[in-house]
Amino acid sequence: MSRRLAFLATLGLGSAALAANPITLQTLTPTSGTGAELLLDGNPATGWSPEGDPSEEGVLLRFEKPVPLDGVVLRTCTGAPELEAALYLNGAEAMSDEKVGAEEKTLKFARKELRSLFVRLHSTGDAKACLGEVKLLQGGKPLAVNAPRTVAGRLEASSVLSPADAYHPGFLFDGRLDFGWAEGSKGPGTGESFTLTLEAPVEVVALELWNGYQRSADHFQKNARAKTVALSVDGGAPVSLAVKDANGVQTLKLPAPMKGRVWKLAVEEVYPGKRYPDMVLSELRLVDAQGPLGVRTADAAERQRTLEAGLTGSPLEKVINHRWSGRCITNNDINDPRRFKLRTNNTFVYYDNNAAEETSVSEVLDGAWVVKNASGPWASVELFGRRHRSETNWDPYADSTTKDTVRIAGGKLEVARVADLGRQEFEKLVAQWSKGTQADKVRCVGEQGNTYDDLVKADAFVVRGTAVTDLFSAE
């Protein structure tokens, strides 16, 4: 294929000529750990392993355009323990509690046009989980699938909104649309920039940009977005590019191909945010003659090592990378206690499901977190995330209705191990909670199996804050 035809196909022209080519993923992103690309290498001896406890961990496959699929094949790495997995199609759970082992497990479903597929692992105890292969089925036959194309590089920004671990410029190339770079200047962000230095020169014909903060529609509208950007290469004259004020990916075509190693993107104009002045860009890809091209940077691993070193000896050290569940089952829990997890890659997730007679509510709170104070007995962190709430109401005389809402959520949390608080301080806290809205979260304390000594033995801990207040323990 000529370079021109490949470029036209990338921009949506001449796509029929590419129909026979393997599918190249837009994103292949794990919630933690490395080696997700090994899921597509055809070698079950290699694969992806998450950090720490595998519960609530998973891998996201997102496609450039909808792909008709009717099944997925999973298997563990050679010699790895059996695990349980759930499958999410276009963000909705389709299967759960599927046993996956060393033999290929085929999960079939009604043919769907998929934009994304997420494989989520469930608890496998303390054993080291390793997912070895993921195959996509179309008409019952495996498709040829390639991991996203990438090139190595390093990134520097003129400014970063504090805390940097929540808004780092490295998020521009992490494959996740719910994280992004936020500039940290006092003004609206005009004149702010980032510089990308590639390992080798690349000839670029366009940029693909996810403008603004795409974590949710609420985030997008409340933060500033780029309106015009200027792109320069190797110190050359900048080229101005207009940017739409829209969610989703947009292609910024260059007036002529540009080639080089050092790329600078500066913000010339912005669309103001409704609440916050900070300008945010969520994701960026270069486009060469072969198509979209991501960038591999080392900053994520460096920041993770720094975080781990800073947690040594703190109350958070034993909490990190482990799934914890609400210790006391409340009246409204649907046999599914609250679950909370902080990861050393500065991401977190919290699940809460409850039901009344005619209503069920499912909530997921996720995003980025940073350490505010690691010393004990109370350590403090701050969450920067979104809360997705899905409420279903049943009416015996009508169809059930479901209402979904997504909003900005987070704030400060304090975390303490029960053992570090001591008996007197813990009992004082339980007495305080028992008189308020969190009474259900500690109603089991003092009962058989949930005495103070039991909780210390279970290494239980308490969390208190606007976003989450609960008593947790390891499963």
C-alpha positions in Angstrom: 0.0 0.0 0.0 1.3 3.5 -0.9 2.0 5.9 1.9 -0.7 8.2 0.5 -3.3 5.5 0.5 -2.5 4.6 4.0 -2.9 8.2 5.1 -6.2 8.5 3.3 -7.4 5.4 5.0 -6.4 6.8 8.4 -8.6 9.8 7.7 -11.6 7.7 6.7 -10.9 7.5 3.0 -10.1 4.4 1.0 -11.0 2.3 4.1 -12.1 -0.6 1.9 -8.5 -1.2 0.9 -7.6 -1.8 4.6 -10.5 -4.3 5.3 -8.2 -7.3 4.9 -5.6 -6.0 7.4 -5.5 -7.1 11.0 -7.3 -4.9 13.6 -5.0 -2.5 15.4 -6.3 -1.6 18.7 -6.7 2.1 19.8 -6.0 1.1 23.4 -4.7 -1.9 25.2 -4.5 -0.7 28.8 -4.3 -2.6 32.0 -5.6 -1.2 35.3 -2.1 -2.0 36.8 1.0 -4.0 35.9 2.7 -4.3 32.6 2.8 -6.7 29.6 -0.7 -6.3 28.3 0.6 -6.5 24.7 1.7 -10.1 25.5 -2.0 -11.1 25.6 -1.9 -10.9 21.8 1.4 -12.7 21.0 0.0 -16.2 20.7 2.3 -17.5 23.4 0.6 -18.7 26.6 3.9 -18.8 28.4 3.9 -15.0 28.5 1.1 -12.7 29.6 -0.1 -9.9 31.8 0.0 -9.8 35.6 -1.5 -7.0 37.7 0.2 -5.4 40.7 -0.5 -7.1 44.1 -4.0 -8.6 44.6 -5.6 -9.4 41.2 -9.1 -8.6 42.5 -10.7 -5.7 40.6 -7.9 -5.6 38.1 -8.4 -5.9 34.3 -7.4 -5.0 30.8 -9.3 -2.6 28.4 -9.3 -3.2 24.7 -10.7 -0.2 22.8 -11.2 -0.2 19.0 -10.7 2.5 16.4 -14.2 1.9 15.2 -17.0 -0.5 16.1 -16.0 -4.2 15.4 -18.7 -6.9 15.1 -17.8 -9.7 17.6 -19.6 -12.7 19.0 -17.1 -14.2 21.4 -13.8 -14.0 23.4 -11.3 -16.7 24.2 -9.3 -16.5 27.4 -6.6 -18.6 29.1 -4.2 -18.2 31.9 -0.4 -18.2 31.5 1.3 -21.6 31.5 1.6 -22.8 35.1 -0.5 -19.9 36.5 -3.4 -20.6 38.9 -7.0 -20.6 37.7 -8.8 -17.3 38.0 -12.3 -15.9 37.8 -13.1 -13.3 35.2 -15.9 -11.0 34.2 -16.5 -9.6 30.7 -17.7 -6.0 29.9 -19.0 -5.1 26.4 -19.2 -1.4 25.6 -18.9 -0.7 29.4 -21.8 -3.0 30.4 -21.2 -6.3 32.3 -22.1 -9.3 30.1 -20.6 -12.2 32.0 -19.3 -12.8 35.5 -17.7 -15.5 37.6 -16.2 -17.3 34.6 -13.6 -19.8 35.5 -10.5 -19.4 33.4 -7.6 -21.9 33.4 -4.7 -23.2 31.3 -7.1 -24.6 28.7 -8.8 -22.0 26.4 -12.1 -20.8 27.6 -14.5 -19.6 25.0 -17.1 -17.0 26.1 -19.8 -16.6 23.4 -22.4 -13.8 23.2 -24.9 -12.4 20.8 -23.1 -10.6 17.9 -22.4 -7.0 18.9 -20.8 -3.9 17.4 -18.1 -3.3 20.1 -16.2 -0.1 20.7 -14.6 -1.6 23.9 -14.1 -4.8 25.7 -12.9 -5.1 29.3 -11.7 -8.3 31.0 -11.9 -7.9 34.8 -10.4 -10.4 37.2 -12.1 -11.5 40.4 -10.5 -12.7 43.6 -8.0 -15.5 43.3 -6.6 -15.4 46.8 -3.0 -14.6 47.3 -1.8 -16.5 44.2 0.0 -14.6 41.5 -2.5 -14.2 38.7 -1.4 -14.2 35.0 -3.7 -13.8 32.1 -1.9 -15.4 29.1 -4.0 -14.9 26.0 -7.1 -13.0 24.8 -8.6 -13.8 21.4 -11.5 -12.0 19.7 -14.0 -14.1 17.8 -16.0 -13.0 14.7 -18.3 -15.7 13.3 -16.7 -18.0 15.8 -13.3 -17.6 14.3 -10.3 -15.7 15.8 -9.5 -12.3 14.4 -6.0 -11.0 13.8 -5.4 -8.3 16.3 -2.4 -6.0 16.8 -1.5 -4.0 19.9 -1.4 -0.2 19.4 1.6 1.1 17.5 4.0 3.1 19.7 7.4 4.9 19.7 9.5 5.7 22.8 9.8 9.3 24.0 10.0 11.6 27.0 7.7 14.4 27.9 8.1 17.8 29.6 5.4 20.4 30.3 5.6 24.1 30.9 3.4 23.7 34.0 1.3 21.1 35.8 -1.6 21.6 38.0 -1.0 20.5 41.6 -0.9 17.7 42.6 1.2 16.6 39.7 0.5 12.9 40.2 -3.2 13.5 39.4 -2.6 15.7 36.3 0.8 14.6 35.0 1.5 15.3 31.2 2.3 11.5 30.9 -1.4 10.9 31.1 -1.6 12.3 27.5 -0.2 9.0 26.2 -1.4 6.4 28.7 -4.3 5.2 26.6 -6.9 6.2 29.2 -9.5 8.9 28.4 -10.4 9.5 32.0 -6.9 10.9 32.9 -5.2 13.9 31.3 -2.7 16.7 31.6 -3.9 19.9 33.3 -1.7 23.0 33.0 -0.9 24.8 36.2 -0.6 28.4 35.3 -2.6 31.1 37.1 -4.3 32.2 33.8 -6.6 30.3 31.4 -3.8 28.2 30.0 -2.9 30.3 26.9 0.8 30.0 26.2 1.2 26.8 28.2 2.9 23.9 26.3 4.4 20.5 26.4 7.5 19.2 24.6 7.7 15.6 23.3 11.2 14.3 22.5 11.1 11.0 20.5 13.7 8.3 20.4 13.9 8.6 16.6 12.5 11.1 14.0 8.9 10.6 12.8 7.1 12.1 9.9 3.7 13.2 11.1 0.7 14.1 8.8 -1.9 14.7 11.5 -2.6 14.7 15.2 -5.4 12.8 17.0 -6.6 14.8 20.1 -9.1 14.1 22.8 -9.7 17.7 23.9 -10.6 18.7 27.5 -11.1 16.5 30.5 -13.0 13.5 29.1 -13.5 11.7 32.4 -17.1 12.7 32.2 -19.4 15.3 30.6 -19.3 17.1 33.9 -15.5 17.2 33.9 -15.4 18.3 30.3 -17.7 21.3 30.7 -16.3 22.5 34.0 -12.6 22.6 32.8 -11.1 24.7 30.0 -10.4 23.1 26.7 -8.0 24.0 23.9 -9.4 26.1 21.0 -6.2 26.7 19.0 -2.9 25.0 19.3 0.5 25.6 17.7 2.7 22.7 16.6 6.4 23.0 15.9 9.1 20.4 15.3 12.9 20.7 16.1 12.6 24.4 16.8 11.0 25.2 13.4 8.1 27.6 12.7 4.9 26.7 14.5 1.7 25.7 12.6 -1.6 26.8 14.1 -4.4 24.1 14.3 -8.0 24.8 15.2 -9.6 22.5 17.8 -13.3 21.7 18.1 -15.0 22.1 21.5 -16.2 18.5 21.4 -16.0 15.2 23.3 -14.3 12.3 21.6 -11.4 12.0 19.3 -10.8 14.6 16.5 -8.2 14.6 13.8 -6.1 17.7 13.3 -4.7 17.5 9.8 -1.4 19.2 9.1 -1.2 21.5 6.0 1.9 19.5 5.1 3.8 16.5 6.6 6.3 17.5 9.4 9.3 15.4 10.4 11.5 15.5 13.5 12.3 14.3 17.0 11.4 17.2 19.2 7.7 18.2 19.0 6.2 21.2 20.9 2.5 21.8 21.2 1.5 25.2 22.6 -2.0 26.4 23.5 -2.8 29.6 21.8 -6.6 30.0 22.7 -8.9 28.2 25.0 -12.6 27.5 25.5 -13.2 28.6 29.2 -14.5 26.1 31.7 -17.7 26.7 33.5 -16.1 26.3 36.9 -12.3 25.7 36.7 -9.9 27.9 34.7 -7.4 25.0 34.2 -7.0 23.8 30.6 -7.0 20.0 30.2 -6.1 17.7 27.4 -6.9 14.0 27.9 -5.1 12.1 25.2 -3.0 12.6 22.1 -1.6 10.5 19.3 0.6 11.3 16.4 -0.5 10.1 12.9 2.1 9.0 10.4 1.6 7.4 6.9 0.7 4.1 8.5 -1.8 5.5 11.0 -2.1 6.5 14.6 1.1 6.3 16.7 1.2 6.4 20.5 4.2 7.3 22.7 5.8 5.2 25.4 7.1 7.3 28.3 8.9 6.2 31.4 7.3 8.6 33.8 4.6 6.3 35.1 7.1 3.7 36.3 9.2 6.4 37.9 6.3 7.9 39.7 5.2 4.5 41.0 8.6 3.8 42.4 8.6 7.1 44.2 5.1 6.5 45.7 6.1 3.0 46.9 9.2 4.3 48.6 7.3 7.1 50.3 4.8 4.6 51.8 7.3 2.4 53.5 6.4 2.1 57.2 3.1 4.1 56.8 -0.5 2.8 57.5 -1.0 2.7 53.8 1.8 0.3 53.1 -0.3 -2.8 53.8 -3.4 -1.3 52.2 -1.9 -0.6 48.8 -2.6 -2.9 45.8 -5.1 -5.0 47.9 -8.8 -5.3 47.6 -10.6 -4.6 50.8 -14.3 -5.2 51.6 -16.7 -3.6 54.0 -16.5 -5.6 57.2 -20.1 -5.2 58.2 -22.8 -6.3 55.7 -25.5 -3.6 55.8 -29.2 -4.1 55.5 -29.2 -2.9 51.9 -26.2 -4.8 50.6 -27.0 -7.2 47.7 -24.7 -10.0 48.9 -21.9 -7.8 47.5 -20.1 -5.7 50.1 -18.4 -2.4 49.5 -15.0 -2.8 47.9 -12.1 -0.3 47.9 -8.7 -0.4 46.3 -5.8 2.0 46.1 -3.1 1.2 43.5 0.6 2.2 43.4 0.0 3.7 39.9 -2.0 6.5 41.6 -5.4 5.1 40.5 -8.2 3.8 42.8 -11.6 2.2 42.6 -14.5 1.9 45.0 -17.7 -0.2 44.4 -21.0 0.1 46.4 -24.2 -1.9 45.6 -27.3 -1.8 47.7 -31.0 -2.4 47.3 -34.3 -1.6 48.9 -37.7 -3.2 48.1 -38.2 -1.5 44.8 -34.9 0.1 44.1 -31.3 -1.0 43.5 -28.3 1.4 43.3 -24.9 0.6 42.0 -22.1 3.1 42.4 -18.5 3.1 41.1 -16.1 5.8 42.2 -12.8 5.8 40.4 -10.0 8.1 39.3 -6.6 9.3 40.7 -5.3 9.6 44.2 -2.3 11.2 45.9 -0.7 11.0 49.3 -1.1 14.0 51.6 0.4 12.6 54.7 1.8 9.1 55.0 2.6 9.1 58.8 0.2 7.4 61.2 -1.9 6.4 62.9 -4.1 8.4 60.5 -2.6 8.8 57.0 -4.4 11.1 54.6 -4.9 10.9 50.9 -6.9 12.9 48.3 -9.1 11.5 45.6 -9.7 13.1 42.2 -12.4 11.1 40.4 -15.9 10.6 39.2 -18.8 8.8 40.8 -21.0 6.8 38.4 -24.4 6.0 39.9 -26.9 3.7 38.3 -30.4 3.5 39.9 -33.0 1.0 38.9 -36.6 1.2 40.0 -39.1 -1.6 39.7 -42.8 -1.0 39.3 -45.2 -4.0 39.3 -47.5 -2.2 36.9 -44.9 -0.8 34.5 -41.4 -1.5 33.0 -38.4 -0.9 35.2 -36.5 2.3 34.7 -32.8 3.0 35.1 -31.2 6.3 35.6 -27.4 6.8 35.2 -25.6 9.9 36.5 -21.9 10.7 36.4 -20.4 13.6 38.4 -17.2 14.9 39.8 -16.3 13.3 43.2 -13.4 12.8 45.5 -11.9 14.8 48.3 -9.7 14.1 51.3 -9.7 10.6 53.0 -8.1 9.6 56.2 -7.0 6.0 56.6 -5.9 4.1 59.8 -5.4 0.5 60.7 -7.5 -0.7 63.7 -4.3 -2.0 65.3 -2.6 1.4 65.0 -5.6 3.2 66.6 -5.6 1.0 69.7 -8.6 -0.4 71.5 -9.7 2.8 73.3 -9.5 5.1 70.2 -11.2 2.5 68.0 -14.1 2.0 70.4 -14.5 5.7 70.7 -14.7 6.0 66.9 -17.3 3.1 66.7 -19.4 4.9 69.3 -19.3 8.1 67.3 -20.3 6.4 64.0 -23.0 4.4 65.7 -25.0 7.6 66.4 -24.8 8.9 62.8 -25.4 8.0 59.2 -22.6 5.5 59.2 -24.1 3.2 61.9 -24.6 0.3 59.4 -20.9 0.3 58.6 -20.0 -0.6 62.2 -23.1 -2.5 63.4 -21.2 -5.8 63.4 -18.4 -4.6 65.7 -18.3 -6.5 69.0 -20.2 -9.5 67.6 -18.6 -12.9 67.3 -15.9 -12.7 64.7 -15.8 -9.0 64.8 -14.4 -8.1 68.2 -11.5 -5.7 68.4 -9.1 -8.6 68.6 -10.7 -10.2 65.5 -10.3 -7.0 63.6 -6.7 -6.5 64.5 -6.0 -10.1 63.5 -7.7 -9.4 60.2 -5.6 -6.3 59.7 -8.8 -4.2 59.4 -8.7 -0.5 58.8 -11.1 2.5 58.8 -11.5 5.1 56.1 -13.3 8.4 56.7 -14.1 11.2 54.3 -16.8 12.7 52.2 -16.4 10.2 49.4 -16.0 7.0 51.5 -16.5 6.3 55.2 -16.3 2.6 56.2 -14.7 -0.2 58.1 -12.7 -2.5 55.8 -10.8 -5.8 55.9 -9.1 -8.1 53.5 -11.2 -10.9 52.1 
